[in-house]
Amino acid sequence: MMKVILVIIMVFFWTMLIYYSLLTIAGVIQRIKHKTILHLNQYPSVAVFVPAYNEGVVIKNTLDSMVALKYSGELNIYILDDQSTDDTAEIVKEYSRTFSQIHYLLVPNSDVKGKSSVLNYGLSVTDSEYFLVFDGDNQPEENAVMELVHAAETTKKSAGAVGYVKTINADSNLLTRMIALEFQVFQLLMQSGRWGLLRTGSLAGTNMLLRRSVLEDLGGYDPYALAEDAELTIRVAAKGLLLPVVHHARTWEQEPEKLRNLIRQRTRWLTGNLYLLEKSFQEWKFWKGRTIVHSLHHLMTYFLFVIFLFISNLWFYLGLFGIAMPNVDTPLLILWFMSYIVYTGQLFSAMVLEDTLTPKNIVVGIIMYFTYAQLFLILLFKSIFQFVSARMRKKTIKWDKTTRHRQGAG
């Protein structure tokens, strides 16, 4: 019986390794392509939404980047202030008096707090053809809007387009460097790779463009979704619509500089994806057409990957200490070895494409499997506990904002 279980585990394990390897290859091919922007006969109106809550330490840099955006059509920037208690409102209002495209909107209190509710309010008081979301610490490059709109307008059955997110504080410490490398891999595999191989893009929470008509048809954002981007991606895919990935439409954002802040942020992300998994098992539409790619991805990334990470670690330490393991045709220790090779190979592939293959990053890439990747074991169990506890107590999990740090322009 044990031998049968191990064979099943190994089949799933090798399937995942092959899948991620194919994504890496497809991502590399997709990323070396760069279509030149063609002139559009008509440029649709775009509203930029910036959800903001106590963003005083970063909002000036964000606003400076917003006013520098280049776009040939109508472009308005709305700072959606979710009842900030710092000087966010004063800073934004000062900019709005100088720049006509900057607008300050105070979001009314709602029963369910969070980014989804803020974005729903923004949709209710604007009327542009498209809207584009940036987080409160984002510094988009000046051509980001043009690149995203061009991709959306020239891709059949598109619901919008998804850009690239880079880490502005990557050099702050070892943790931010690891996060920056993880983001490079995520966008190489999960974004560029899946778009190149399967024509499926995922909303990333920021630097994402959407057609207003699509959101209205879908009924807006789910206010209870902590991972509102992942939840909306599934509903968009269920409609048979596409989200082209535009790796050259870039924005820069901060990442947590302290481990406790990262754990809080990622726990929210994982808890939000557990909510999405629960939702997907209740509705058949989450498992048909291209939607199944997203559903399986979430199952693999937020559940199976962590389980296999645990199993590969277990076999590694059993083998290391000479403890006897079941006899199967393939050495069990090879599973750990291949996990490490594929994970590290993905990191180095991303470094080459991003031109970040430095001696320091090489060392960090070599140790990330033993350090940063293992953190996801803790995060998954913490998220499951939080999610199950909230369900048993019939309480809504509150939105937890990521802590910002004062940062120079970059």
LUMROVO-308405 format. One record per residue (C-alpha): residue number from 1; residue in three letters; x, y, z. Coordinates in pm, whole numbers, plus 32768, in hexadecimal, padded with zeros to 4 digits. Example, Ala and Ser with C-alpha at 12.3 -4.5 7.8 and 13.67 -1.06 7.14 Angstrom:
# LUMROVO-308405
{1 ALA {84CE 7E3E 830C}}
{2 SER {8557 7F96 82CA}}
END
This chain:
# LUMROVO-308405
{1 MET {8000 8000 8000}}
{2 MET {8118 80EF 805D}}
{3 LYS {81C4 80A6 7F12}}
{4 VAL {8087 80FF 7E4E}}
{5 ILE {8065 8247 7F0F}}
{6 LEU {81CE 82A0 7EC8}}
{7 VAL {81A4 8256 7D56}}
{8 ILE {8073 833C 7D48}}
{9 ILE {8134 844D 7DFD}}
{10 MET {8256 842A 7D0B}}
{11 VAL {8171 8440 7BD9}}
{12 PHE {80DB 8585 7C5B}}
{13 PHE {8233 8602 7CBC}}
{14 TRP {82CB 85C7 7B64}}
{15 THR {8198 865B 7ABE}}
{16 MET {81C9 879D 7B84}}
{17 LEU {833D 87A9 7B34}}
{18 ILE {82FC 877A 79C0}}
{19 TYR {81E5 887F 79C6}}
{20 TYR {82BF 8986 7A6D}}
{21 SER {83DF 8934 7984}}
{22 LEU {82FE 8968 7854}}
{23 LEU {8282 8AB0 78E7}}
{24 THR {83E8 8B26 7912}}
{25 ILE {8438 8ADE 77A4}}
{26 ALA {82F4 8B82 772C}}
{27 GLY {8335 8CAD 780F}}
{28 VAL {8491 8CE0 7782}}
{29 ILE {840B 8CD5 761D}}
{30 GLN {82ED 8DC2 766F}}
{31 ARG {83CE 8EB8 7724}}
{32 ILE {84C1 8EE5 7604}}
{33 LYS {839F 8F5C 752D}}
{34 HIS {834E 90CF 7535}}
{35 LYS {8246 9153 744C}}
{36 THR {826C 92BE 73E6}}
{37 ILE {8142 9397 7440}}
{38 LEU {8070 93E1 730E}}
{39 HIS {7FA5 951D 72EC}}
{40 LEU {7E3A 94E3 734C}}
{41 ASN {7D2B 9593 7286}}
{42 GLN {7C7E 95EB 73CB}}
{43 TYR {7CFF 95E9 7530}}
{44 PRO {7BFB 9584 7634}}
{45 SER {7BD5 9647 7779}}
{46 VAL {7C8F 95BB 78A5}}
{47 ALA {7C5D 95F6 7A1A}}
{48 VAL {7D84 959F 7AFA}}
{49 PHE {7D14 9527 7C52}}
{50 VAL {7E0A 953E 7D74}}
{51 PRO {7D74 94AB 7EB4}}
{52 ALA {7E1A 9561 7FD5}}
{53 TYR {7E16 9534 814D}}
{54 ASN {7F1E 95EE 8217}}
{55 GLU {8010 9609 80F3}}
{56 GLY {80AE 9750 8164}}
{57 VAL {8214 96CB 815E}}
{58 VAL {81FE 965C 7FF2}}
{59 ILE {80E1 9717 7F49}}
{60 LYS {81B7 9839 7EC8}}
{61 ASN {8292 974E 7DFD}}
{62 THR {8158 969E 7D81}}
{63 LEU {80B7 97E4 7D14}}
{64 ASP {81F6 985C 7C69}}
{65 SER {81F0 971D 7B99}}
{66 MET {807D 9741 7B4E}}
{67 VAL {809C 98A2 7AC1}}
{68 ALA {81BC 982A 79E4}}
{69 LEU {80E7 971F 793A}}
{70 LYS {80CD 9749 77C1}}
{71 TYR {7F86 96F8 7713}}
{72 SER {7EEB 9772 75CF}}
{73 GLY {7D84 975F 764D}}
{74 GLU {7CC2 97DB 777B}}
{75 LEU {7D73 9779 78BD}}
{76 ASN {7D05 97CA 7A1F}}
{77 ILE {7DA7 9758 7B65}}
{78 TYR {7CC6 971B 7C92}}
{79 ILE {7D60 96F3 7DE9}}
{80 LEU {7C5C 962A 7EAB}}
{81 ASP {7C99 9686 8016}}
{82 ASP {7C13 9574 80F9}}
{83 GLN {7BEC 9655 822C}}
{84 SER {7D62 9695 8262}}
{85 THR {7DC8 9726 83B3}}
{86 ASP {7F1B 97AF 8348}}
{87 ASP {7F6F 98C8 8254}}
{88 THR {7F0E 9806 8118}}
{89 ALA {7DDE 98E2 80D3}}
{90 GLU {7E9F 9A2A 80F7}}
{91 ILE {7FB3 99B8 800C}}
{92 VAL {7EC2 993E 7F01}}
{93 LYS {7DEA 9A75 7F14}}
{94 GLU {7F1F 9B4E 7EE4}}
{95 TYR {7F78 9A8E 7DA7}}
{96 SER {7E11 9AA0 7D29}}
{97 ARG {7E1E 9C1D 7D3B}}
{98 THR {7F53 9C1B 7C5C}}
{99 PHE {7F04 9AFF 7B6B}}
{100 SER {7DAA 9AEC 7ACF}}
{101 GLN {7DC2 9974 7A90}}
{102 ILE {7DEF 9926 7C03}}
{103 HIS {7CA9 98F6 7CC5}}
{104 TYR {7C7B 98B5 7E3A}}
{105 LEU {7B54 97DA 7E9F}}
{106 LEU {7AFF 9787 8007}}
{107 VAL {7A6E 9629 8015}}
{108 PRO {793E 9611 80FE}}
{109 ASN {7944 9517 821B}}
{110 SER {78B8 93C2 81BE}}
{111 ASP {785A 9288 827D}}
{112 VAL {7971 91C5 81D1}}
{113 LYS {7ABE 9279 81CC}}
{114 GLY {7BD1 922F 80D2}}
{115 LYS {7C58 9267 7F77}}
{116 SER {7B2E 91C7 7EC6}}
{117 SER {7A37 92B6 7F68}}
{118 VAL {7B14 93E1 7F16}}
{119 LEU {7B2B 937D 7DA6}}
{120 ASN {79B5 9343 7D93}}
{121 TYR {7981 94A6 7E10}}
{122 GLY {7A71 952A 7D09}}
{123 LEU {79AD 9476 7BFC}}
{124 SER {7866 9509 7C7C}}
{125 VAL {78D5 9676 7C5E}}
{126 THR {7996 966C 7B12}}
{127 ASP {7935 9619 79AD}}
{128 SER {7A72 95D4 78E2}}
{129 GLU {7A82 94BA 77E1}}
{130 TYR {7BA7 941A 7899}}
{131 PHE {7C2E 942E 79FA}}
{132 LEU {7D90 93E6 7A69}}
{133 VAL {7DF1 938A 7BCE}}
{134 PHE {7F37 93E9 7C7B}}
{135 ASP {7F83 93B5 7DEB}}
{136 GLY {7FCB 94E3 7EC5}}
{137 ASP {8145 94B4 7EBD}}
{138 ASN {8163 9477 7D45}}
{139 GLN {8240 953A 7C58}}
{140 PRO {81DA 94D2 7AF6}}
{141 GLU {82BC 951C 79D1}}
{142 GLU {8239 962D 78EC}}
{143 ASN {81D4 9543 77CE}}
{144 ALA {8117 9447 78A6}}
{145 VAL {7FB7 94BF 784D}}
{146 MET {8000 94CE 76D6}}
{147 GLU {8092 936E 76D6}}
{148 LEU {7F6E 92D7 7795}}
{149 VAL {7E60 9385 76C9}}
{150 HIS {7F08 931F 7583}}
{151 ALA {7F11 91B1 75F0}}
{152 ALA {7DA6 91B9 7660}}
{153 GLU {7D2D 9263 7522}}
{154 THR {7DED 917C 7436}}
{155 THR {7DA1 902F 74E2}}
{156 LYS {7C5A 8F87 7481}}
{157 LYS {7B6C 8F3A 75A2}}
{158 SER {7C45 8FF7 769B}}
{159 ALA {7BBC 906A 77E9}}
{160 GLY {7CE7 9150 7818}}
{161 ALA {7E5B 9115 7843}}
{162 VAL {7F59 90C8 7954}}
{163 GLY {80A9 9174 7984}}
{164 TYR {81ED 9124 7A37}}
{165 VAL {8241 9173 7BA3}}
{166 LYS {83A6 91BC 7C0F}}
{167 THR {8433 91EA 7D6D}}
{168 ILE {84AD 934A 7DB7}}
{169 ASN {8555 92F1 7F03}}
{170 ALA {85FB 91AC 7E95}}
{171 ASP {874C 921A 7F20}}
{172 SER {86C9 9276 807C}}
{173 ASN {8721 9126 811B}}
{174 LEU {8732 8FAF 80DB}}
{175 LEU {85BB 8F83 80FF}}
{176 THR {855D 9088 7FFB}}
{177 ARG {8661 8FF8 7F0D}}
{178 MET {85C1 8EA1 7F2E}}
{179 ILE {8466 8F33 7EF8}}
{180 ALA {84DF 8FE8 7DC1}}
{181 LEU {856D 8EA4 7D33}}
{182 GLU {842A 8DEB 7D87}}
{183 PHE {8362 8EF5 7CCC}}
{184 GLN {8445 8ECD 7B9E}}
{185 VAL {83FF 8D57 7B9B}}
{186 PHE {828A 8D8A 7BD3}}
{187 GLN {8273 8E71 7AA9}}
{188 LEU {8351 8D94 79D2}}
{189 LEU {8289 8C57 7A18}}
{190 MET {812D 8CAC 7A94}}
{191 GLN {8102 8DD8 79B4}}
{192 SER {81DA 8DD1 787C}}
{193 GLY {81F2 8C55 787D}}
{194 ARG {807F 8C0F 789A}}
{195 TRP {8028 8D1F 779F}}
{196 GLY {8125 8C99 76A3}}
{197 LEU {80C6 8B2B 76D7}}
{198 LEU {7F54 8B31 7731}}
{199 ARG {7ED9 8C92 76DE}}
{200 THR {7E75 8CCC 7848}}
{201 GLY {7EDD 8E04 7908}}
{202 SER {7E99 8E50 7A75}}
{203 LEU {7E45 8F9C 7B18}}
{204 ALA {7F5A 9002 7C05}}
{205 GLY {7EA4 90F7 7CE8}}
{206 THR {7F62 921E 7C58}}
{207 ASN {7FC8 929B 7AFE}}
{208 MET {7E91 91F6 7A6C}}
{209 LEU {7DA3 9288 796B}}
{210 LEU {7C36 921D 794F}}
{211 ARG {7B0D 9275 7877}}
{212 ARG {79FC 9318 7945}}
{213 SER {78ED 925B 7884}}
{214 VAL {798A 910F 78EB}}
{215 LEU {7985 916A 7A5B}}
{216 GLU {7821 91E7 7A48}}
{217 ASP {77BA 90A1 79A1}}
{218 LEU {7868 8FDC 7AB5}}
{219 GLY {77C6 90A6 7BCB}}
{220 GLY {7903 9157 7C3E}}
{221 TYR {7A04 90DF 7D3A}}
{222 ASP {79B1 8FDD 7E43}}
{223 PRO {79CF 90AA 7F89}}
{224 TYR {7A1C 8F70 8054}}
{225 ALA {7B44 8F06 7F7B}}
{226 LEU {7C94 8F51 8022}}
{227 ALA {7D42 8EEB 7EDE}}
{228 GLU {7C5A 8FBB 7E05}}
{229 ASP {7D3F 8FA1 7CD6}}
{230 ALA {7D43 8E23 7CD5}}
{231 GLU {7BCC 8E0C 7D11}}
{232 LEU {7B7F 8EFE 7BF5}}
{233 THR {7C6F 8E47 7B0C}}
{234 ILE {7B9F 8D0B 7B32}}
{235 ARG {7A58 8DBD 7AE3}}
{236 VAL {7AF1 8E69 79B4}}
{237 ALA {7B73 8D1B 7930}}
{238 ALA {7A21 8C78 796E}}
{239 LYS {798E 8D75 7878}}
{240 GLY {7A84 8CFF 776F}}
{241 LEU {7B43 8E48 7774}}
{242 LEU {7CBD 8E79 775F}}
{243 LEU {7DB6 8F44 782A}}
{244 PRO {7EED 8F7D 7752}}
{245 VAL {8032 8F9B 7813}}
{246 VAL {8102 90CD 77BB}}
{247 HIS {8258 909C 785A}}
{248 HIS {82DA 91EB 77DA}}
{249 ALA {81C7 92B3 788D}}
{250 ARG {8274 92D8 79DB}}
{251 THR {8233 936A 7B31}}
{252 TRP {8314 9377 7C62}}
{253 GLU {8297 932B 7DC1}}
{254 GLN {8313 92F2 7F21}}
{255 GLU {8328 919B 7FC2}}
{256 PRO {832B 9150 8139}}
{257 GLU {847D 9190 81D8}}
{258 LYS {8435 90CC 8316}}
{259 LEU {83DF 8F5C 8332}}
{260 ARG {82AC 8F96 840C}}
{261 ASN {821B 9085 8308}}
{262 LEU {825A 8F88 81F3}}
{263 ILE {81AF 8E75 82BC}}
{264 ARG {807E 8F53 82F4}}
{265 GLN {806C 8FAF 8183}}
{266 ARG {8099 8E4E 80FE}}
{267 THR {7FA9 8DBD 8201}}
{268 ARG {7EA1 8EA8 8177}}
{269 TRP {7EF5 8E3C 8014}}
{270 LEU {7EE7 8CC9 8069}}
{271 THR {7DA9 8CF0 8136}}
{272 GLY {7D0E 8DA5 800F}}
{273 ASN {7D6E 8C87 7F2B}}
{274 LEU {7CD9 8B8A 801D}}
{275 TYR {7B95 8C50 8004}}
{276 LEU {7BB5 8C36 7E8B}}
{277 LEU {7BF1 8ABF 7E9C}}
{278 GLU {7ABD 8A98 7F76}}
{279 LYS {79F6 8B66 7E7D}}
{280 SER {7A7A 8A9D 7D56}}
{281 PHE {7A05 8953 7DEC}}
{282 GLN {78A5 89E1 7E07}}
{283 GLU {7880 8A55 7C9E}}
{284 TRP {78B0 8981 7B62}}
{285 LYS {790E 8AB3 7A90}}
{286 PHE {7A60 8AB9 7B42}}
{287 TRP {7ABE 896E 7A9F}}
{288 LYS {7A71 8999 792E}}
{289 GLY {7B22 8A30 7803}}
{290 ARG {7C56 8B01 784F}}
{291 THR {7BD2 8B38 79AF}}
{292 ILE {7C4E 89E0 7A12}}
{293 VAL {7DB4 8A54 79D4}}
{294 HIS {7D8D 8B60 7AE1}}
{295 SER {7CD9 8A78 7BD3}}
{296 LEU {7DE0 8968 7BAF}}
{297 HIS {7EF2 8A6E 7BD0}}
{298 HIS {7E69 8AE2 7D1F}}
{299 LEU {7E44 897C 7D95}}
{300 MET {7FAA 892D 7D2C}}
{301 THR {804C 8A6E 7DA7}}
{302 TYR {7F9B 8A9A 7EF3}}
{303 PHE {7F68 8932 7F58}}
{304 LEU {801A 8821 7E93}}
{305 PHE {8161 88E4 7E76}}
{306 VAL {8178 890D 7FEF}}
{307 ILE {8121 879F 802A}}
{308 PHE {822E 872D 7F38}}
{309 LEU {8320 8822 7FD4}}
{310 PHE {82DF 877D 8123}}
{311 ILE {82FF 861C 8093}}
{312 SER {8441 866C 7FD9}}
{313 ASN {84D3 8700 8119}}
{314 LEU {8468 85CB 81DD}}
{315 TRP {8512 84DE 80EB}}
{316 PHE {8646 85B9 80E0}}
{317 TYR {8677 85AD 8259}}
{318 LEU {8621 843B 826E}}
{319 GLY {8726 83F5 8164}}
{320 LEU {8820 84E2 8205}}
{321 PHE {880F 8427 8351}}
{322 GLY {8811 82D0 82AF}}
{323 ILE {86B0 8272 8318}}
{324 ALA {8621 8156 8247}}
{325 MET {8516 81BA 814B}}
{326 PRO {8422 80E5 807E}}
{327 ASN {84C2 803B 7F53}}
{328 VAL {8439 80C5 7E0A}}
{329 ASP {84C7 80C5 7CAB}}
{330 THR {852C 8235 7CB9}}
{331 PRO {8609 82AC 7DDB}}
{332 LEU {852F 8388 7EB7}}
{333 LEU {864D 8478 7EF8}}
{334 ILE {8646 84D8 7D86}}
{335 LEU {84FA 858A 7DC9}}
{336 TRP {85A1 8680 7EB4}}
{337 PHE {86C5 86AB 7DC5}}
{338 MET {85E2 86F4 7C9A}}
{339 SER {8510 87E4 7D6A}}
{340 TYR {8647 88A8 7DBD}}
{341 ILE {86CA 88A3 7C56}}
{342 VAL {8581 8918 7BBB}}
{343 TYR {8544 8A24 7CC5}}
{344 THR {86A6 8AAF 7CAA}}
{345 GLY {86A8 8A92 7B2F}}
{346 GLN {856E 8B69 7B20}}
{347 LEU {8619 8C71 7BF5}}
{348 PHE {874B 8C7D 7B16}}
{349 SER {8676 8C88 79D9}}
{350 ALA {85BF 8DB7 7A62}}
{351 MET {8707 8E5D 7AC5}}
{352 VAL {878F 8E38 7965}}
{353 LEU {8656 8ED1 78C9}}
{354 GLU {8650 8FEE 79C5}}
{355 ASP {87C7 902A 79AC}}
{356 THR {87EA 8FF5 7B25}}
{357 LEU {88E0 8ED1 7B1A}}
{358 THR {89D9 8F67 7C10}}
{359 PRO {8AC1 8EA7 7D00}}
{360 LYS {89E7 8F0F 7E27}}
{361 ASN {88A7 8E9C 7D7D}}
{362 ILE {8948 8D52 7D18}}
{363 VAL {8999 8D08 7E86}}
{364 VAL {8839 8D6F 7EEF}}
{365 GLY {87A3 8C95 7DDD}}
{366 ILE {886A 8B67 7E56}}
{367 ILE {87EA 8B86 7FBC}}
{368 MET {8681 8BF0 7F79}}
{369 TYR {85F8 8A8E 7F6B}}
{370 PHE {8682 8A49 80C8}}
{371 THR {8608 8B92 815C}}
{372 TYR {8501 8C61 80A9}}
{373 ALA {8445 8B3D 8008}}
{374 GLN {8425 8A8C 8158}}
{375 LEU {8367 8BB8 81DE}}
{376 PHE {8239 8B49 8112}}
{377 LEU {820F 8A19 81F3}}
{378 ILE {81D3 8B04 8318}}
{379 LEU {80F9 8BEB 8249}}
{380 LEU {8013 8AD6 81CD}}
{381 PHE {7FD2 8A46 8326}}
{382 LYS {7F9F 8BA3 83B6}}
{383 SER {7EAD 8BFC 829E}}
{384 ILE {7DE8 8AB8 82C1}}
{385 PHE {7DC8 8AF1 8437}}
{386 GLN {7D55 8C58 8405}}
{387 PHE {7C5F 8BF8 82F3}}
{388 VAL {7BC5 8AD0 83AF}}
{389 SER {7BB1 8B99 84F3}}
{390 ALA {7AFA 8CB3 8444}}
{391 ARG {7A07 8BBC 83A6}}
{392 MET {79BF 8B12 84F4}}
{393 ARG {7984 8C61 85A0}}
{394 LYS {78BE 8CDE 846F}}
{395 LYS {7992 8E18 845D}}
{396 THR {7A1B 8ED8 8335}}
{397 ILE {7B97 8EE8 8323}}
{398 LYS {7BFF 9055 831F}}
{399 TRP {7CD7 90F1 8212}}
{400 ASP {7E3C 9122 828D}}
{401 LYS {7EFB 923C 81E5}}
{402 THR {806C 920B 8194}}
{403 THR {8151 92F5 8258}}
{404 ARG {81FF 9400 8187}}
{405 HIS {835C 9490 81B6}}
{406 ARG {83DB 95E4 8152}}
{407 GLN {8490 95B8 800A}}
{408 GLY {8547 9699 7F16}}
{409 ALA {84DD 96A8 7DAC}}
{410 GLY {8564 9590 7CD8}}
END
